[in-house]
Amino acid sequence: MLRIIHKVKSSSGSIGAKPIHELSIKLQKALDSKEEDEIALLHEEFTTTFQKLMAEVSDFKTSPHREEAKKGSTIDGN
């Protein structure tokens, strides 16, 4: 799991997906220090945020009006 989180952290930082990037940093630290309660909480939040990001990416890819799809996006934390 730690390798996956590290890859998501790097990729999300590269594309400006701030919410998932910040969660990845927190989750990686919790995994490194083996904080079981914190891992469980962050894993749930990470999963929800990641699913939202993937839905936005999917919506963006299929949108005929990509510029309009960018408005209100949570990819960059706005």
C-alpha positions in Angstrom: 0.0 0.0 0.0 2.9 2.4 0.8 4.2 2.2 -2.8 0.8 3.0 -4.2 0.4 5.9 -1.9 3.8 7.2 -2.9 3.0 7.0 -6.6 -0.4 8.7 -6.1 1.4 11.4 -4.1 3.9 12.1 -6.8 1.3 12.0 -9.7 -1.3 14.1 -7.9 1.4 16.7 -7.1 2.4 16.8 -10.8 -1.1 17.4 -12.0 -2.1 19.9 -9.3 -4.7 17.6 -7.6 -4.0 19.3 -4.3 -6.6 17.5 -2.1 -5.5 14.0 -3.0 -1.8 15.1 -2.9 -2.2 16.4 0.7 -4.0 13.3 1.8 -1.3 11.1 0.2 1.3 12.9 2.3 -0.6 12.4 5.5 -1.4 8.8 4.7 2.2 8.0 3.8 3.4 9.5 7.1 0.8 7.5 9.1 1.8 4.3 7.2 5.5 5.0 7.9 4.8 5.4 11.6 2.3 2.6 11.8 -0.5 4.8 13.3 -3.3 2.3 12.9 -6.2 4.6 13.9 -4.9 7.5 11.7 -4.4 5.1 8.8 -8.0 3.9 9.0 -9.4 7.5 9.1 -7.1 8.7 6.3 -7.7 5.6 4.2 -11.5 6.3 4.2 -11.0 10.0 3.4 -8.4 9.2 0.7 -10.7 6.6 -1.0 -13.6 9.1 -1.1 -11.4 11.9 -2.4 -9.8 9.6 -5.0 -13.2 8.5 -6.3 -14.3 12.1 -6.7 -11.1 12.9 -8.6 -11.6 9.9 -10.9 -15.2 11.0 -11.5 -14.1 14.5 -12.4 -11.5 13.1 -14.8 -14.1 10.9 -16.4 -16.5 13.8 -16.7 -13.8 16.0 -18.2 -12.8 13.4 -20.7 -16.3 13.0 -22.0 -17.4 16.6 -21.8 -17.9 18.4 -25.1 -17.3 21.6 -23.2 -14.1 21.0 -21.5 -13.6 24.6 -20.5 -16.9 24.6 -18.7 -16.1 21.3 -17.0 -13.0 22.9 -15.4 -15.2 25.5 -13.6 -16.0 24.3 -10.1 -13.5 21.4 -10.2 -12.0 20.1 -6.9 -8.9 18.9 -8.7 -6.9 21.9 -7.6 -8.7 22.3 -4.3 -11.1 25.0 -5.4 
